[in-house]
Amino acid sequence: MSLRTALGRVKGLGSAKAGLAHWQSQRLSALCLIPLSLWFVYALMGIVNQPFADVVTWIRTPYVTVLLIALVLALLRHLQLGLQVVLEDYVHSPILQIASQVLLRGGAGIGALIAIFSILKIALA
Amino acid sequence: MSRSKPLSPHLQIYRPQLTSVLSITHRATGVFLSAGTALLVYWLASIASGPECYAAAQRILETTLAQIVLVGWTWAFFYHLCNGLRHLAWDAGYGFELKTAYRSGYIVIASSLFLTGLIWGCILAQTGGAA
């Protein structure tokens, strides 16, 4: 037996049934980022002050190439999911809401593409 | 709707607590780190564009202002990481006791500051203080 009213059911009130995927994806990307980001920050300390050729050699190392792409994917996904909720909370105008969400998705997607293309260009050049 | 109804107190009325301050800081560091991600994309693109572009990026990153921002990003990163672990524990159903929530909050503050100091201590030791 449902405790929902018939009117509420007809109007489709209640859960949008799309929240769980967002919640899970945010946690999954967070779990991926724990080892990936710690590795990156640690590796960055050794690489930032090295000459250009050494930085390129480091990125071309096969496991580094793969881990960097994994980092970019998890990071941009986590960023997009997090900023999406921030915009949902603080942007009140419906038009600005849609515009900012489209910009966010586009920006995160383009950012990921630029980063991954750069990594592959360095690795495969 | 002209009849005045009792309202819940506005946010400004509450005295800030450790738990609520850490919560909004998690969000603020998340937004701040998003800007840092743009820098990461720029850094990768500069390497892909060749030595001149990379040298230009290095010159920007070596300015005092950039170094200060980078220290801020390091702290924001470790704060978001440590507090994120705290959130994941909550998601799994652990650490909701008031005493535990406060203790984990203080641990997050202390460890984020310690790790930031550790990283920049290592960088300064490496470069002999001329980072």
gemmi code that builds the backbone of each chain (N, CA, C; Angstrom):
import gemmi

chains = {
    "A": [
        ("MET", (0.838, -1.207, 0.000), (0.000, 0.000, 0.000), (0.862, 1.243, 0.000)),
        ("SER", (0.555, 2.182, -0.863), (1.323, 3.416, -0.903), (0.678, 4.459, -0.006)),
        ("LEU", (1.515, 5.265, 0.657), (0.996, 6.353, 1.489), (0.878, 7.651, 0.690)),
        ("ARG", (1.283, 7.621, -0.580), (1.174, 8.810, -1.432), (-0.283, 9.009, -1.832)),
        ("THR", (-0.663, 10.295, -2.000), (-2.021, 10.545, -2.454), (-2.111, 10.272, -3.958)),
        ("ALA", (-3.324, 9.971, -4.416), (-3.518, 9.700, -5.841), (-3.149, 10.920, -6.673)),
        ("LEU", (-3.516, 12.129, -6.169), (-3.219, 13.367, -6.910), (-1.707, 13.562, -7.044)),
        ("GLY", (-0.997, 13.330, -5.945), (0.458, 13.482, -5.962), (1.086, 12.529, -6.960)),
        ("ARG", (0.527, 11.321, -7.054), (1.087, 10.334, -7.975), (0.857, 10.764, -9.428)),
        ("VAL", (-0.352, 11.263, -9.681), (-0.680, 11.702, -11.050), (0.180, 12.885, -11.458)),
        ("LYS", (0.419, 13.810, -10.490), (1.230, 14.990, -10.796), (2.714, 14.665, -10.877)),
        ("GLY", (3.092, 13.465, -10.521), (4.497, 13.079, -10.594), (5.339, 13.752, -9.529)),
        ("LEU", (4.733, 14.059, -8.355), (5.491, 14.700, -7.278), (6.425, 13.678, -6.636)),
        ("GLY", (7.381, 14.224, -5.903), (8.303, 13.339, -5.197), (9.630, 13.246, -5.894)),
        ("SER", (10.324, 12.136, -5.674), (11.672, 11.984, -6.206), (11.692, 12.051, -7.726)),
        ("ALA", (12.755, 12.702, -8.273), (12.915, 12.738, -9.730), (13.530, 11.434, -10.219)),
        ("LYS", (13.955, 10.584, -9.296), (14.541, 9.265, -9.584), (15.837, 9.362, -10.386)),
        ("ALA", (16.484, 10.533, -10.291), (17.743, 10.689, -11.015), (18.869, 11.101, -10.077)),
        ("GLY", (18.594, 11.120, -8.762), (19.596, 11.621, -7.816), (20.664, 10.606, -7.473)),
        ("LEU", (20.300, 9.330, -7.484), (21.237, 8.298, -7.020), (22.470, 8.215, -7.901)),
        ("ALA", (22.265, 8.318, -9.215), (23.398, 8.212, -10.142), (24.407, 9.336, -9.866)),
        ("HIS", (23.895, 10.560, -9.602), (24.766, 11.689, -9.291), (25.547, 11.411, -8.002)),
        ("TRP", (24.835, 10.970, -6.994), (25.442, 10.695, -5.679), (26.537, 9.643, -5.805)),
        ("GLN", (26.214, 8.550, -6.497), (27.181, 7.460, -6.643), (28.392, 7.901, -7.449)),
        ("SER", (28.144, 8.628, -8.534), (29.219, 9.060, -9.413), (30.164, 10.006, -8.678)),
        ("GLN", (29.604, 10.881, -7.815), (30.430, 11.812, -7.056), (31.338, 11.048, -6.090)),
        ("ARG", (30.794, 10.026, -5.424), (31.597, 9.230, -4.479), (32.635, 8.382, -5.208)),
        ("LEU", (32.219, 7.807, -6.345), (33.141, 6.951, -7.099), (34.322, 7.777, -7.615)),
        ("SER", (34.037, 8.967, -8.173), (35.136, 9.809, -8.665), (36.007, 10.268, -7.495)),
        ("ALA", (35.383, 10.499, -6.318), (36.165, 10.895, -5.134), (37.119, 9.768, -4.739)),
        ("LEU", (36.617, 8.534, -4.733), (37.462, 7.384, -4.369), (38.624, 7.243, -5.348)),
        ("CYS", (38.354, 7.436, -6.647), (39.426, 7.359, -7.659), (40.466, 8.451, -7.411)),
        ("LEU", (39.988, 9.633, -6.996), (40.897, 10.772, -6.859), (41.815, 10.662, -5.647)),
        ("ILE", (41.450, 9.859, -4.652), (42.314, 9.744, -3.461), (43.709, 9.273, -3.877)),
        ("PRO", (43.862, 8.086, -4.483), (45.218, 7.678, -4.875), (45.776, 8.521, -6.026)),
        ("LEU", (44.940, 8.856, -7.019), (45.446, 9.562, -8.205), (45.999, 10.942, -7.857)),
        ("SER", (45.256, 11.704, -7.037), (45.699, 13.062, -6.731), (46.920, 13.041, -5.811)),
        ("LEU", (46.957, 12.088, -4.858), (48.126, 11.997, -3.976), (49.375, 11.648, -4.785)),
        ("TRP", (49.229, 10.692, -5.722), (50.353, 10.340, -6.594), (50.804, 11.558, -7.400)),
        ("PHE", (49.838, 12.300, -7.951), (50.181, 13.435, -8.812), (50.914, 14.525, -8.031)),
        ("VAL", (50.412, 14.860, -6.839), (51.054, 15.907, -6.041), (52.464, 15.472, -5.654)),
        ("TYR", (52.611, 14.188, -5.275), (53.928, 13.674, -4.906), (54.878, 13.730, -6.110)),
        ("ALA", (54.401, 13.267, -7.269), (55.237, 13.242, -8.465), (55.584, 14.665, -8.916)),
        ("LEU", (54.624, 15.574, -8.757), (54.811, 16.963, -9.199), (55.964, 17.628, -8.459)),
        ("MET", (56.126, 17.283, -7.176), (57.205, 17.868, -6.382), (58.564, 17.568, -7.004)),
        ("GLY", (58.698, 16.363, -7.586), (59.978, 15.998, -8.177), (60.159, 16.545, -9.582)),
        ("ILE", (59.061, 16.961, -10.222), (59.122, 17.269, -11.647), (59.063, 18.765, -11.953)),
        ("VAL", (58.455, 19.578, -11.058), (58.190, 20.982, -11.424), (59.440, 21.782, -11.758)),
        ("ASN", (60.547, 21.514, -11.060), (61.730, 22.344, -11.292), (62.731, 21.700, -12.256)),
        ("GLN", (62.296, 20.616, -12.927), (63.177, 19.939, -13.877), (63.125, 20.638, -15.241)),
        ("PRO", (64.170, 20.434, -16.075), (64.143, 21.007, -17.428), (63.008, 20.416, -18.275)),
        ("PHE", (62.654, 21.143, -19.338), (61.528, 20.766, -20.196), (61.622, 19.311, -20.661)),
        ("ALA", (62.818, 18.905, -21.136), (62.985, 17.558, -21.693), (62.654, 16.484, -20.648)),
        ("ASP", (63.021, 16.742, -19.383), (62.755, 15.753, -18.321), (61.263, 15.642, -18.036)),
        ("VAL", (60.558, 16.796, -18.082), (59.113, 16.782, -17.860), (58.439, 15.952, -18.960)),
        ("VAL", (58.890, 16.160, -20.211), (58.336, 15.414, -21.350), (58.610, 13.915, -21.197)),
        ("THR", (59.860, 13.578, -20.826), (60.211, 12.169, -20.628), (59.323, 11.528, -19.565)),
        ("TRP", (59.063, 12.280, -18.495), (58.221, 11.767, -17.403), (56.810, 11.465, -17.921)),
        ("ILE", (56.220, 12.435, -18.662), (54.841, 12.238, -19.160), (54.795, 11.080, -20.157)),
        ("ARG", (55.910, 10.867, -20.903), (55.925, 9.799, -21.909), (56.051, 8.401, -21.303)),
        ("THR", (56.455, 8.308, -20.041), (56.508, 7.008, -19.383), (55.103, 6.402, -19.436)),
        ("PRO", (54.960, 5.166, -19.963), (53.612, 4.636, -20.199), (52.669, 4.697, -18.993)),
        ("TYR", (53.133, 4.295, -17.800), (52.205, 4.293, -16.661), (51.811, 5.717, -16.264)),
        ("VAL", (52.742, 6.680, -16.468), (52.426, 8.077, -16.148), (51.360, 8.606, -17.107)),
        ("THR", (51.523, 8.278, -18.406), (50.535, 8.709, -19.401), (49.139, 8.232, -19.013)),
        ("VAL", (49.036, 6.946, -18.676), (47.729, 6.360, -18.339), (47.169, 6.979, -17.058)),
        ("LEU", (48.029, 7.115, -16.032), (47.542, 7.660, -14.761), (47.126, 9.124, -14.913)),
        ("LEU", (47.856, 9.897, -15.736), (47.490, 11.300, -15.941), (46.113, 11.409, -16.606)),
        ("ILE", (45.863, 10.555, -17.606), (44.553, 10.582, -18.274), (43.454, 10.169, -17.286)),
        ("ALA", (43.733, 9.152, -16.470), (42.762, 8.732, -15.446), (42.492, 9.871, -14.471)),
        ("LEU", (43.567, 10.577, -14.076), (43.408, 11.715, -13.156), (42.509, 12.784, -13.766)),
        ("VAL", (42.778, 13.138, -15.036), (41.993, 14.180, -15.712), (40.518, 13.774, -15.786)),
        ("LEU", (40.253, 12.517, -16.143), (38.860, 12.052, -16.267), (38.139, 12.116, -14.922)),
        ("ALA", (38.766, 11.573, -13.873), (38.122, 11.563, -12.552), (37.961, 12.979, -12.014)),
        ("LEU", (39.006, 13.809, -12.213), (38.989, 15.176, -11.692), (37.897, 16.012, -12.348)),
        ("LEU", (37.821, 15.967, -13.678), (36.826, 16.780, -14.387), (35.404, 16.293, -14.102)),
        ("ARG", (35.243, 14.982, -13.923), (33.931, 14.434, -13.580), (33.507, 14.927, -12.192)),
        ("HIS", (34.444, 14.826, -11.232), (34.158, 15.245, -9.860), (33.875, 16.747, -9.804)),
        ("LEU", (34.671, 17.519, -10.547), (34.494, 18.972, -10.626), (33.106, 19.320, -11.164)),
        ("GLN", (32.726, 18.644, -12.255), (31.437, 18.948, -12.880), (30.268, 18.629, -11.952)),
        ("LEU", (30.336, 17.468, -11.277), (29.253, 17.066, -10.368), (29.160, 18.014, -9.176)),
        ("GLY", (30.324, 18.439, -8.661), (30.329, 19.330, -7.499), (29.823, 20.714, -7.840)),
        ("LEU", (30.358, 21.305, -8.918), (29.942, 22.660, -9.294), (28.475, 22.689, -9.726)),
        ("GLN", (27.996, 21.558, -10.287), (26.583, 21.475, -10.674), (25.682, 21.751, -9.466)),
        ("VAL", (26.008, 21.136, -8.326), (25.194, 21.313, -7.123), (25.330, 22.732, -6.574)),
        ("VAL", (26.561, 23.293, -6.647), (26.762, 24.668, -6.186), (25.879, 25.615, -7.001)),
        ("LEU", (25.865, 25.433, -8.332), (25.029, 26.284, -9.187), (23.544, 26.071, -8.882)),
        ("GLU", (23.140, 24.826, -8.688), (21.735, 24.543, -8.369), (21.308, 25.249, -7.096)),
        ("ASP", (22.239, 25.371, -6.126), (21.910, 25.987, -4.837), (21.872, 27.506, -4.896)),
        ("TYR", (22.777, 28.122, -5.657), (22.951, 29.571, -5.532), (22.452, 30.375, -6.730)),
        ("VAL", (22.219, 29.743, -7.882), (21.717, 30.495, -9.038), (20.193, 30.352, -9.064)),
        ("HIS", (19.487, 31.469, -8.878), (18.043, 31.373, -8.684), (17.227, 31.638, -9.950)),
        ("SER", (17.780, 32.408, -10.904), (17.040, 32.673, -12.133), (17.050, 31.437, -13.033)),
        ("PRO", (15.867, 30.993, -13.499), (15.806, 29.771, -14.317), (16.665, 29.837, -15.574)),
        ("ILE", (16.689, 31.004, -16.238), (17.473, 31.112, -17.469), (18.965, 31.016, -17.173)),
        ("LEU", (19.396, 31.762, -16.131), (20.811, 31.704, -15.751), (21.191, 30.306, -15.282)),
        ("GLN", (20.220, 29.636, -14.646), (20.479, 28.278, -14.171), (20.831, 27.358, -15.344)),
        ("ILE", (19.997, 27.384, -16.373), (20.249, 26.532, -17.539), (21.533, 26.944, -18.230)),
        ("ALA", (21.711, 28.284, -18.408), (22.905, 28.772, -19.108), (24.177, 28.352, -18.368)),
        ("SER", (24.165, 28.511, -17.030), (25.383, 28.191, -16.281), (25.646, 26.682, -16.286)),
        ("GLN", (24.574, 25.881, -16.245), (24.770, 24.425, -16.285), (25.332, 23.971, -17.637)),
        ("VAL", (24.844, 24.605, -18.713), (25.369, 24.259, -20.046), (26.837, 24.659, -20.152)),
        ("LEU", (27.154, 25.888, -19.647), (28.542, 26.350, -19.675), (29.452, 25.430, -18.872)),
        ("LEU", (28.947, 24.997, -17.708), (29.743, 24.109, -16.857), (30.048, 22.792, -17.568)),
        ("ARG", (28.987, 22.185, -18.134), (29.190, 20.912, -18.852), (30.152, 21.087, -20.009)),
        ("GLY", (29.938, 22.172, -20.772), (30.808, 22.433, -21.918), (32.237, 22.686, -21.483)),
        ("GLY", (32.401, 23.510, -20.448), (33.734, 23.845, -19.965), (34.471, 22.623, -19.452)),
        ("ALA", (33.778, 21.796, -18.662), (34.411, 20.593, -18.118), (34.780, 19.635, -19.252)),
        ("GLY", (33.883, 19.512, -20.246), (34.156, 18.616, -21.368), (35.331, 19.090, -22.198)),
        ("ILE", (35.338, 20.405, -22.537), (36.438, 20.956, -23.327), (37.753, 20.867, -22.550)),
        ("GLY", (37.684, 21.178, -21.243), (38.887, 21.096, -20.403), (39.479, 19.700, -20.429)),
        ("ALA", (38.608, 18.690, -20.288), (39.079, 17.300, -20.303), (39.693, 16.969, -21.660)),
        ("LEU", (39.058, 17.423, -22.745), (39.575, 17.130, -24.088), (40.946, 17.768, -24.308)),
        ("ILE", (41.077, 19.056, -23.895), (42.366, 19.741, -24.071), (43.460, 19.008, -23.289)),
        ("ALA", (43.140, 18.654, -22.041), (44.137, 18.000, -21.191), (44.543, 16.644, -21.765)),
        ("ILE", (43.554, 15.834, -22.161), (43.859, 14.491, -22.667), (44.587, 14.572, -24.007)),
        ("PHE", (44.158, 15.511, -24.882), (44.857, 15.681, -26.155), (46.318, 16.067, -25.900)),
        ("SER", (46.541, 16.996, -24.935), (47.904, 17.434, -24.634), (48.755, 16.262, -24.154)),
        ("ILE", (48.193, 15.468, -23.234), (48.944, 14.322, -22.684), (49.307, 13.350, -23.824)),
        ("LEU", (48.336, 13.049, -24.681), (48.580, 12.095, -25.771), (49.569, 12.663, -26.786)),
        ("LYS", (49.481, 13.962, -27.053), (50.398, 14.597, -28.008), (51.843, 14.475, -27.513)),
        ("ILE", (52.016, 14.744, -26.188), (53.356, 14.634, -25.600), (53.828, 13.179, -25.650)),
        ("ALA", (52.912, 12.258, -25.293), (53.301, 10.851, -25.156), (53.590, 10.199, -26.510)),
        ("LEU", (52.848, 10.608, -27.540), (52.943, 9.898, -28.824), (53.788, 10.650, -29.845)),
        ("ALA", (54.241, 11.861, -29.485), (55.001, 12.663, -30.451), (56.322, 11.983, -30.822)),
    ],
    "B": [
        ("MET", (-1.224, 35.418, 1.124), (0.064, 35.113, 1.759), (0.520, 36.277, 2.642)),
        ("SER", (-0.393, 37.244, 2.945), (0.055, 38.403, 3.702), (0.161, 38.074, 5.194)),
        ("ARG", (-0.554, 37.027, 5.634), (-0.490, 36.675, 7.053), (0.929, 36.214, 7.401)),
        ("SER", (1.495, 36.815, 8.432), (2.885, 36.454, 8.748), (2.921, 35.114, 9.465)),
        ("LYS", (3.724, 34.256, 8.932), (3.873, 32.921, 9.505), (5.220, 32.827, 10.201)),
        ("PRO", (5.333, 31.937, 11.165), (6.655, 31.786, 11.799), (7.674, 31.252, 10.793)),
        ("LEU", (8.836, 31.870, 10.783), (9.897, 31.448, 9.869), (11.002, 30.769, 10.675)),
        ("SER", (11.710, 29.881, 10.007), (12.901, 29.344, 10.651), (13.958, 30.439, 10.637)),
        ("PRO", (14.825, 30.472, 11.645), (15.802, 31.567, 11.715), (16.685, 31.601, 10.479)),
        ("HIS", (17.031, 32.826, 10.049), (17.929, 32.959, 8.909), (19.332, 32.509, 9.290)),
        ("LEU", (20.088, 32.157, 8.265), (21.435, 31.623, 8.453), (22.313, 32.563, 9.281)),
        ("GLN", (22.121, 33.896, 9.069), (23.018, 34.856, 9.718), (22.847, 34.859, 11.234)),
        ("ILE", (21.695, 34.352, 11.718), (21.407, 34.429, 13.140), (22.193, 33.381, 13.928)),
        ("TYR", (22.476, 32.258, 13.261), (23.175, 31.188, 13.963), (24.603, 31.576, 14.293)),
        ("ARG", (25.056, 31.196, 15.484), (26.473, 31.331, 15.811), (27.204, 30.248, 15.022)),
        ("PRO", (28.276, 30.619, 14.285), (28.970, 29.592, 13.506), (29.537, 28.501, 14.423)),
        ("GLN", (29.352, 27.250, 14.018), (29.943, 26.141, 14.762), (31.044, 25.542, 13.917)),
        ("LEU", (31.916, 24.775, 14.545), (33.008, 24.130, 13.807), (32.450, 23.300, 12.656)),
        ("THR", (31.393, 22.532, 12.938), (30.855, 21.619, 11.925), (30.316, 22.373, 10.712)),
        ("SER", (29.594, 23.480, 10.962), (29.016, 24.209, 9.830), (30.095, 24.976, 9.063)),
        ("VAL", (31.087, 25.498, 9.783), (32.181, 26.232, 9.112), (32.989, 25.276, 8.236)),
        ("LEU", (33.278, 24.075, 8.747), (34.029, 23.096, 7.957), (33.222, 22.669, 6.739)),
        ("SER", (31.899, 22.593, 6.901), (31.037, 22.174, 5.799), (31.090, 23.168, 4.646)),
        ("ILE", (30.947, 24.475, 4.960), (30.954, 25.473, 3.888), (32.372, 25.625, 3.328)),
        ("THR", (33.386, 25.386, 4.182), (34.773, 25.441, 3.692), (35.037, 24.331, 2.683)),
        ("HIS", (34.393, 23.175, 2.882), (34.555, 22.071, 1.936), (34.076, 22.501, 0.549)),
        ("ARG", (32.944, 23.178, 0.538), (32.383, 23.653, -0.723), (33.260, 24.747, -1.328)),
        ("ALA", (33.707, 25.686, -0.477), (34.542, 26.791, -0.964), (35.856, 26.265, -1.535)),
        ("THR", (36.486, 25.304, -0.845), (37.745, 24.759, -1.368), (37.489, 24.007, -2.664)),
        ("GLY", (36.317, 23.372, -2.788), (35.976, 22.678, -4.026), (35.909, 23.639, -5.200)),
        ("VAL", (35.272, 24.803, -4.988), (35.180, 25.808, -6.054), (36.573, 26.348, -6.388)),
        ("PHE", (37.367, 26.621, -5.352), (38.733, 27.135, -5.504), (39.594, 26.128, -6.278)),
        ("LEU", (39.447, 24.842, -5.953), (40.233, 23.806, -6.624), (39.824, 23.660, -8.090)),
        ("SER", (38.579, 23.994, -8.404), (38.136, 23.956, -9.796), (38.944, 24.942, -10.629)),
        ("ALA", (39.220, 26.120, -10.039), (40.074, 27.094, -10.728), (41.478, 26.510, -10.886)),
        ("GLY", (41.931, 25.774, -9.885), (43.230, 25.121, -9.974), (43.280, 24.098, -11.091)),
        ("THR", (42.147, 23.464, -11.358), (42.081, 22.486, -12.442), (42.291, 23.164, -13.795)),
        ("ALA", (41.762, 24.391, -13.932), (42.003, 25.145, -15.161), (43.496, 25.380, -15.347)),
        ("LEU", (44.191, 25.648, -14.251), (45.643, 25.839, -14.319), (46.340, 24.541, -14.738)),
        ("LEU", (45.847, 23.410, -14.223), (46.427, 22.108, -14.591), (46.288, 21.865, -16.095)),
        ("VAL", (45.108, 22.188, -16.640), (44.880, 22.025, -18.079), (45.830, 22.926, -18.863)),
        ("TYR", (45.976, 24.194, -18.393), (46.891, 25.137, -19.054), (48.318, 24.620, -19.004)),
        ("TRP", (48.723, 24.073, -17.855), (50.095, 23.552, -17.676), (50.365, 22.413, -18.659)),
        ("LEU", (49.414, 21.474, -18.762), (49.569, 20.344, -19.690), (49.623, 20.841, -21.138)),
        ("ALA", (48.737, 21.791, -21.471), (48.708, 22.318, -22.841), (50.008, 23.042, -23.170)),
        ("SER", (50.596, 23.728, -22.164), (51.839, 24.456, -22.417), (52.984, 23.490, -22.706)),
        ("ILE", (52.994, 22.340, -22.035), (54.036, 21.339, -22.314), (53.856, 20.789, -23.727)),
        ("ALA", (52.580, 20.531, -24.093), (52.299, 19.984, -25.422), (52.645, 20.985, -26.521)),
        ("SER", (52.652, 22.294, -26.172), (52.901, 23.329, -27.182), (54.378, 23.627, -27.378)),
        ("GLY", (55.248, 23.001, -26.593), (56.679, 23.169, -26.826), (57.400, 23.952, -25.750)),
        ("PRO", (58.748, 23.962, -25.814), (59.580, 24.551, -24.749), (59.294, 26.026, -24.481)),
        ("GLU", (58.998, 26.822, -25.559), (58.782, 28.263, -25.337), (57.534, 28.498, -24.493)),
        ("CYS", (56.442, 27.793, -24.851), (55.184, 27.941, -24.110), (55.358, 27.480, -22.670)),
        ("TYR", (56.109, 26.385, -22.502), (56.330, 25.860, -21.157), (57.137, 26.866, -20.333)),
        ("ALA", (58.155, 27.476, -20.959), (58.967, 28.476, -20.257), (58.108, 29.669, -19.847)),
        ("ALA", (57.170, 30.050, -20.725), (56.273, 31.167, -20.400), (55.392, 30.808, -19.204)),
        ("ALA", (54.868, 29.560, -19.199), (54.035, 29.103, -18.080), (54.848, 29.085, -16.789)),
        ("GLN", (56.112, 28.634, -16.893), (56.985, 28.587, -15.709), (57.215, 29.986, -15.146)),
        ("ARG", (57.412, 30.969, -16.071), (57.646, 32.344, -15.612), (56.438, 32.866, -14.838)),
        ("ILE", (55.221, 32.556, -15.327), (54.004, 32.986, -14.621), (53.938, 32.322, -13.246)),
        ("LEU", (54.235, 31.016, -13.202), (54.108, 30.268, -11.957), (55.164, 30.658, -10.931)),
        ("GLU", (56.271, 31.286, -11.391), (57.329, 31.635, -10.454), (57.138, 33.008, -9.822)),
        ("THR", (56.125, 33.763, -10.257), (55.882, 35.063, -9.630), (55.410, 34.851, -8.190)),
        ("THR", (55.643, 35.881, -7.366), (55.283, 35.784, -5.951), (53.790, 35.533, -5.785)),
        ("LEU", (52.995, 36.258, -6.583), (51.541, 36.095, -6.484), (51.139, 34.650, -6.779)),
        ("ALA", (51.703, 34.065, -7.852), (51.375, 32.692, -8.221), (51.800, 31.710, -7.128)),
        ("GLN", (52.969, 31.980, -6.522), (53.450, 31.093, -5.461), (52.498, 31.117, -4.257)),
        ("ILE", (51.988, 32.321, -3.932), (51.040, 32.435, -2.814), (49.762, 31.656, -3.135)),
        ("VAL", (49.270, 31.830, -4.387), (48.060, 31.112, -4.799), (48.302, 29.598, -4.758)),
        ("LEU", (49.515, 29.175, -5.174), (49.828, 27.740, -5.176), (49.849, 27.166, -3.755)),
        ("VAL", (50.363, 27.947, -2.794), (50.313, 27.500, -1.395), (48.849, 27.365, -0.961)),
        ("GLY", (48.028, 28.352, -1.338), (46.596, 28.290, -1.021), (45.935, 27.070, -1.639)),
        ("TRP", (46.319, 26.757, -2.886), (45.737, 25.590, -3.553), (46.175, 24.298, -2.884)),
        ("THR", (47.451, 24.263, -2.451), (47.934, 23.076, -1.756), (47.097, 22.824, -0.499)),
        ("TRP", (46.858, 23.908, 0.263), (46.067, 23.734, 1.474), (44.632, 23.324, 1.109)),
        ("ALA", (44.039, 23.998, 0.106), (42.664, 23.681, -0.303), (42.579, 22.222, -0.738)),
        ("PHE", (43.607, 21.741, -1.453), (43.627, 20.346, -1.895), (43.621, 19.396, -0.704)),
        ("PHE", (44.540, 19.628, 0.251), (44.618, 18.702, 1.388), (43.385, 18.810, 2.280)),
        ("TYR", (42.839, 20.036, 2.400), (41.617, 20.173, 3.198), (40.473, 19.383, 2.560)),
        ("HIS", (40.290, 19.558, 1.246), (39.188, 18.899, 0.534), (39.371, 17.378, 0.564)),
        ("LEU", (40.637, 16.941, 0.477), (40.937, 15.506, 0.529), (40.606, 14.937, 1.910)),
        ("CYS", (41.136, 15.586, 2.975), (40.923, 15.076, 4.331), (39.444, 15.147, 4.713)),
        ("ASN", (38.809, 16.286, 4.433), (37.395, 16.421, 4.780), (36.530, 15.524, 3.891)),
        ("GLY", (37.006, 15.251, 2.675), (36.299, 14.327, 1.788), (36.293, 12.915, 2.376)),
        ("LEU", (37.435, 12.512, 2.965), (37.498, 11.210, 3.633), (36.495, 11.168, 4.787)),
        ("ARG", (36.380, 12.318, 5.499), (35.426, 12.422, 6.608), (33.990, 12.240, 6.082)),
        ("HIS", (33.727, 12.869, 4.917), (32.398, 12.736, 4.307), (32.129, 11.297, 3.871)),
        ("LEU", (33.153, 10.629, 3.300), (32.973, 9.247, 2.859), (32.679, 8.343, 4.052)),
        ("ALA", (33.319, 8.630, 5.197), (33.030, 7.853, 6.411), (31.576, 8.066, 6.832)),
        ("TRP", (31.118, 9.330, 6.765), (29.712, 9.614, 7.095), (28.779, 8.875, 6.142)),
        ("ASP", (29.148, 8.878, 4.833), (28.313, 8.198, 3.835), (28.180, 6.721, 4.164)),
        ("ALA", (29.251, 6.153, 4.753), (29.218, 4.742, 5.120), (28.544, 4.538, 6.474)),
        ("GLY", (28.137, 5.647, 7.133), (27.386, 5.534, 8.375), (28.217, 5.662, 9.643)),
        ("TYR", (29.499, 6.085, 9.512), (30.362, 6.182, 10.694), (30.625, 7.633, 11.080)),
        ("GLY", (30.836, 7.860, 12.375), (31.347, 9.149, 12.856), (30.310, 10.229, 13.060)),
        ("PHE", (29.060, 9.852, 13.258), (28.016, 10.863, 13.423), (27.878, 11.386, 14.854)),
        ("GLU", (28.478, 10.688, 15.831), (28.387, 11.169, 17.215), (28.973, 12.578, 17.270)),
        ("LEU", (28.338, 13.458, 18.063), (28.765, 14.853, 18.094), (30.242, 14.976, 18.456)),
        ("LYS", (30.661, 14.199, 19.469), (32.058, 14.248, 19.904), (32.996, 13.799, 18.777)),
        ("THR", (32.593, 12.719, 18.086), (33.415, 12.196, 16.987), (33.481, 13.189, 15.843)),
        ("ALA", (32.339, 13.819, 15.524), (32.291, 14.774, 14.413), (33.214, 15.963, 14.694)),
        ("TYR", (33.252, 16.421, 15.966), (34.151, 17.525, 16.318), (35.603, 17.078, 16.265)),
        ("ARG", (35.869, 15.871, 16.803), (37.255, 15.394, 16.818), (37.766, 15.230, 15.389)),
        ("SER", (36.966, 14.603, 14.514), (37.415, 14.421, 13.124), (37.593, 15.775, 12.442)),
        ("GLY", (36.779, 16.761, 12.831), (36.911, 18.106, 12.277), (38.261, 18.720, 12.629)),
        ("TYR", (38.646, 18.614, 13.907), (39.952, 19.151, 14.322), (41.084, 18.398, 13.648)),
        ("ILE", (40.916, 17.077, 13.462), (41.953, 16.281, 12.790), (42.116, 16.761, 11.343)),
        ("VAL", (40.979, 17.067, 10.676), (41.032, 17.552, 9.288), (41.824, 18.862, 9.210)),
        ("ILE", (41.533, 19.811, 10.132), (42.240, 21.097, 10.124), (43.730, 20.872, 10.343)),
        ("ALA", (44.070, 20.090, 11.367), (45.482, 19.885, 11.712), (46.216, 19.175, 10.580)),
        ("SER", (45.618, 18.110, 10.031), (46.356, 17.349, 9.010), (46.491, 18.140, 7.718)),
        ("SER", (45.469, 18.967, 7.365), (45.598, 19.745, 6.130), (46.715, 20.777, 6.263)),
        ("LEU", (46.839, 21.400, 7.443), (47.917, 22.373, 7.653), (49.275, 21.672, 7.673)),
        ("PHE", (49.333, 20.503, 8.343), (50.600, 19.770, 8.431), (51.076, 19.350, 7.043)),
        ("LEU", (50.171, 18.787, 6.240), (50.555, 18.289, 4.913), (50.974, 19.435, 3.991)),
        ("THR", (50.283, 20.605, 4.098), (50.679, 21.767, 3.307), (52.087, 22.211, 3.686)),
        ("GLY", (52.359, 22.254, 4.996), (53.693, 22.627, 5.470), (54.740, 21.640, 4.998)),
        ("LEU", (54.392, 20.356, 5.032), (55.323, 19.300, 4.617), (55.709, 19.463, 3.148)),
        ("ILE", (54.692, 19.648, 2.279), (54.935, 19.771, 0.844), (55.820, 20.977, 0.551)),
        ("TRP", (55.458, 22.144, 1.121), (56.215, 23.357, 0.801), (57.562, 23.375, 1.495)),
        ("GLY", (57.672, 22.675, 2.625), (58.978, 22.504, 3.249), (59.902, 21.732, 2.322)),
        ("CYS", (59.379, 20.650, 1.724), (60.160, 19.838, 0.784), (60.558, 20.668, -0.434)),
        ("ILE", (59.613, 21.460, -0.969), (59.900, 22.257, -2.169), (60.978, 23.298, -1.867)),
        ("LEU", (60.852, 23.953, -0.705), (61.852, 24.974, -0.344), (63.210, 24.342, -0.105)),
        ("ALA", (63.225, 23.157, 0.521), (64.499, 22.475, 0.766), (65.163, 22.115, -0.563)),
        ("GLN", (64.317, 21.689, -1.538), (64.803, 21.289, -2.858), (65.435, 22.451, -3.612)),
        ("THR", (64.769, 23.612, -3.573), (65.197, 24.746, -4.382), (66.099, 25.684, -3.590)),
        ("GLY", (66.381, 25.334, -2.349), (67.221, 26.195, -1.535), (66.575, 27.537, -1.234)),
        ("GLY", (65.260, 27.546, -1.118), (64.527, 28.752, -0.732), (64.281, 29.721, -1.877)),
        ("ALA", (64.633, 29.327, -3.102), (64.433, 30.230, -4.245), (63.351, 29.690, -5.177)),
        ("ALA", (62.243, 29.241, -4.591), (61.164, 28.643, -5.393), (60.518, 29.684, -6.288)),
    ],
}
model = gemmi.Model(1)
for chain_id, residues in chains.items():
    chain = gemmi.Chain(chain_id)
    for i, (resn, *xyz) in enumerate(residues, 1):
        res = gemmi.Residue()
        res.name, res.seqid = resn, gemmi.SeqId(i, " ")
        for name, pos in zip(("N", "CA", "C"), xyz):
            atom = gemmi.Atom()
            atom.name, atom.element = name, gemmi.Element(name[0])
            atom.pos, atom.b_iso = gemmi.Position(*pos), 0.0
            res.add_atom(atom)
        chain.add_residue(res)
    model.add_chain(chain)
structure = gemmi.Structure()
structure.add_model(model)
structure.setup_entities()
